[in-house]
Amino acid sequence: MSGPVNDASEEAQLLDMIERWTERELKPIVREYDHADRYPNHIVEQMKELGLFGATVSTEYGGLGLPASTYAKIVMQISSVWMSITGIFNSHLMLALAIEKFGTPEQKRQWLPKIASGEIRGGLALTEPDAGTDLQGIRMTARRDGDDYVINGTKMWITNGAEGSCFAMLVKTNPEASPRHSGLSLFITPKKEGFTVGRKLKKLGYKAIDTAELIFENYRVPKDHLIGGVEGQGFYQTTGGLELGRINVASRGVGIAEGALKLATEYAQMRKTFGKPICEHQAIQLKIAEMATRARAARLLTLDAAAAFDRGERCDMEAGMAKYFASEAALENSIEGMRIHGAYGYSQEYDIERLYRDAPLTCIGEGTNEMQRIIISKNWIKRNPIA
Ligand SMILES: Cc1cc2nc3c(=O)[nH]c(=O)nc-3n(C[C@H](O)[C@H](O)[C@H](O)COP(=O)(O)OP(=O)(O)OC[C@H]3O[C@@H](n4cnc5c(N)ncnc54)[C@H](O)[C@@H]3O)c2cc1C
């Protein structure tokens, strides 16, 4: 792929290409790679060719410069077949976003072209063993030492942690700061001496992609690795990118919800009981109707949030609604899809069990659904004050 999409027909061509790639390259291998928890190196190479590592990076830096709405549709398509591999470029694009949105001109010139091509691959590292939702409670520190910073601490649950080579790393440059968020800073941290990968974490689902613990011991970076060049901006920089992150997770949820619906739709027409296909029994019809409605509503909410993002509007509430609804839709559709498959839904020889294992992650990542509801409510009240 090359260049941005300029109109609906270019977007349609792009999505058609992604759909053909998904069917040709992903569908035949997904079950094997998922069950073996094997990293798909050759798929990563194909993603580079497709330009996915630069999907939302500006063309000026060698990316595709896609709007969020097109990017969301790509993620939906791939996730309907194999959600976990979208994490390989999604988390990476959060690193790109942090640099493009908040980096200095020199940081953008230095890092973005290699990130957009996939030569450098990585992600966003916020979570620690004792702090996830409460980001301001992280303990990792960066201490200024001459023209360098020295970083110490441990990150947990970092997507692409083992296979990636560079991360946007949230640390405390001032652990005593009050309010706590004013002591947070975001650094570009390439792998080198002092930065080691601890355990690769074993998971319920989201297989074939690495999620790891990252350990920093007297890791030294020059001061020009501080994103934006000013200390204390890390919390704002991190949460400022979360809207796109939420749209991305919502899109994964839509993909799973639609994927489960597709599998259930096919199965319900093939499987017969009491002399007719099960889709002709009312109990199954009710399930299919609910699944189809949830999947459609999730898609529309997500595209609505993406459109607000593309208009340059602050869209915490819309992105929160999309993320919350689409991830719950993924969870509900995957279990309903499994029920429609009867015993075969419980078999590793069918795909629905993978969707059922993958779906819960979408309720956790990029802010748990408990937090999404709090964000939605706060924004709703703010927009609707009493006169
Ligand atoms: C497979 C996987 C990949 C991940 N990848 C990354 C990554 O690449 N980078 C990264 O930085 N992180 C990553 N994470 C971590 C993820 O972002 C965190 O797990 C998430 O933010 C929740 O944090 P926690 O697990 O510490 O839960 P906690 O913050 O301990 O929350 C526990 C529970 O309490 C609830 N809760 C917490 N605070 C409140 C509150 N104020 N009000 C109401 N309820 C509350 C939560 O909703 C949750 O139900 C990943 C996680 C997983 C499972």
The ligand as an SDF file (V2000), in Angstrom:
LIG
                    3D

 53 58  0  0  0  0  0  0  0  0999 V2000
   -2.8080   -9.2240   27.3170 C   0  0  0  0  0  0  0  0  0  0  0  0
   -2.5620   -7.8510   27.8840 C   0  0  0  0  0  0  0  0  0  0  0  0
   -1.8030   -6.9260   27.1810 C   0  0  0  0  0  0  0  0  0  0  0  0
   -1.5180   -5.6810   27.7290 C   0  0  0  0  0  0  0  0  0  0  0  0
   -0.7210   -4.7980   27.0450 N   0  0  0  0  0  0  0  0  0  0  0  0
   -0.3180   -3.6600   27.6500 C   0  0  0  0  0  0  0  0  0  0  0  0
    0.6360   -2.7840   27.0160 C   0  0  0  0  0  0  0  0  0  0  0  0
    1.0870   -3.0140   25.8880 O   0  0  0  0  0  0  0  0  0  0  0  0
    1.0430   -1.6740   27.6990 N   0  0  0  0  0  0  0  0  0  0  0  0
    0.5810   -1.3820   28.9360 C   0  0  0  0  0  0  0  0  0  0  0  0
    1.0100   -0.3700   29.4950 O   0  0  0  0  0  0  0  0  0  0  0  0
   -0.3220   -2.1750   29.5550 N   0  0  0  0  0  0  0  0  0  0  0  0
   -0.7880   -3.2970   28.9500 C   0  0  0  0  0  0  0  0  0  0  0  0
   -1.6930   -4.1230   29.5650 N   0  0  0  0  0  0  0  0  0  0  0  0
   -2.1490   -3.7870   30.9190 C   0  0  0  0  0  0  0  0  0  0  0  0
   -3.5560   -3.2010   30.9640 C   0  0  0  0  0  0  0  0  0  0  0  0
   -3.5810   -1.9380   30.3670 O   0  0  0  0  0  0  0  0  0  0  0  0
   -3.9520   -3.1760   32.4450 C   0  0  0  0  0  0  0  0  0  0  0  0
   -4.1300   -4.5210   32.8370 O   0  0  0  0  0  0  0  0  0  0  0  0
   -5.1980   -2.3820   32.7090 C   0  0  0  0  0  0  0  0  0  0  0  0
   -4.9360   -1.0140   32.5570 O   0  0  0  0  0  0  0  0  0  0  0  0
   -5.7830   -2.6330   34.1160 C   0  0  0  0  0  0  0  0  0  0  0  0
   -4.7840   -2.4900   35.0850 O   0  0  0  0  0  0  0  0  0  0  0  0
   -4.5640   -3.6200   36.2020 P   0  0  0  0  0  0  0  0  0  0  0  0
   -4.4950   -4.9220   35.5150 O   0  0  0  0  0  0  0  0  0  0  0  0
   -3.4260   -3.1960   37.0400 O   0  0  0  0  0  0  0  0  0  0  0  0
   -5.8930   -3.6080   37.0550 O   0  0  0  0  0  0  0  0  0  0  0  0
   -6.1980   -2.6880   38.3440 P   0  0  0  0  0  0  0  0  0  0  0  0
   -5.9230   -1.2740   38.0180 O   0  0  0  0  0  0  0  0  0  0  0  0
   -5.5350   -3.2840   39.5250 O   0  0  0  0  0  0  0  0  0  0  0  0
   -7.7740   -2.8930   38.4710 O   0  0  0  0  0  0  0  0  0  0  0  0
   -8.3770   -4.0650   39.0620 C   0  0  0  0  0  0  0  0  0  0  0  0
   -9.8770   -3.9040   38.9990 C   0  0  0  0  0  0  0  0  0  0  0  0
  -10.2950   -2.7520   39.7430 O   0  0  0  0  0  0  0  0  0  0  0  0
  -11.0390   -1.8560   38.8910 C   0  0  0  0  0  0  0  0  0  0  0  0
  -10.7260   -0.4840   39.2640 N   0  0  0  0  0  0  0  0  0  0  0  0
   -9.4910    0.0640   39.4560 C   0  0  0  0  0  0  0  0  0  0  0  0
   -9.5920    1.3500   39.8180 N   0  0  0  0  0  0  0  0  0  0  0  0
  -10.9260    1.6300   39.8600 C   0  0  0  0  0  0  0  0  0  0  0  0
  -11.6730    2.8240   40.1450 C   0  0  0  0  0  0  0  0  0  0  0  0
  -11.1030    3.9810   40.4560 N   0  0  0  0  0  0  0  0  0  0  0  0
  -13.0240    2.7370   40.0900 N   0  0  0  0  0  0  0  0  0  0  0  0
  -13.6370    1.5860   39.7470 C   0  0  0  0  0  0  0  0  0  0  0  0
  -12.9790    0.4430   39.4520 N   0  0  0  0  0  0  0  0  0  0  0  0
  -11.6520    0.4750   39.5020 C   0  0  0  0  0  0  0  0  0  0  0  0
  -10.5900   -2.2010   37.4890 C   0  0  0  0  0  0  0  0  0  0  0  0
  -11.5660   -1.8240   36.5270 O   0  0  0  0  0  0  0  0  0  0  0  0
  -10.4200   -3.7170   37.5810 C   0  0  0  0  0  0  0  0  0  0  0  0
  -11.6860   -4.3190   37.4680 O   0  0  0  0  0  0  0  0  0  0  0  0
   -2.0410   -5.3470   29.0110 C   0  0  0  0  0  0  0  0  0  0  0  0
   -2.8490   -6.2660   29.6960 C   0  0  0  0  0  0  0  0  0  0  0  0
   -3.1130   -7.4970   29.1530 C   0  0  0  0  0  0  0  0  0  0  0  0
   -3.9670   -8.4820   29.9170 C   0  0  0  0  0  0  0  0  0  0  0  0
  1  2  1  0
  2  3  1  0
  2 52  2  0
  3  4  2  0
  4  5  1  0
  4 50  1  0
  5  6  2  0
  6  7  1  0
  6 13  1  0
  7  8  2  0
  7  9  1  0
  9 10  1  0
 10 11  2  0
 10 12  1  0
 12 13  2  0
 13 14  1  0
 14 15  1  0
 14 50  1  0
 15 16  1  0
 16 17  1  0
 16 18  1  0
 18 19  1  0
 18 20  1  0
 20 21  1  0
 20 22  1  0
 22 23  1  0
 23 24  1  0
 24 25  2  0
 24 26  1  0
 24 27  1  0
 27 28  1  0
 28 29  2  0
 28 30  1  0
 28 31  1  0
 31 32  1  0
 32 33  1  0
 33 34  1  0
 33 48  1  0
 34 35  1  0
 35 36  1  0
 35 46  1  0
 36 37  1  0
 36 45  1  0
 37 38  2  0
 38 39  1  0
 39 40  1  0
 39 45  2  0
 40 41  1  0
 40 42  2  0
 42 43  1  0
 43 44  2  0
 44 45  1  0
 46 47  1  0
 46 48  1  0
 48 49  1  0
 50 51  2  0
 51 52  1  0
 52 53  1  0
M  END
$$$$
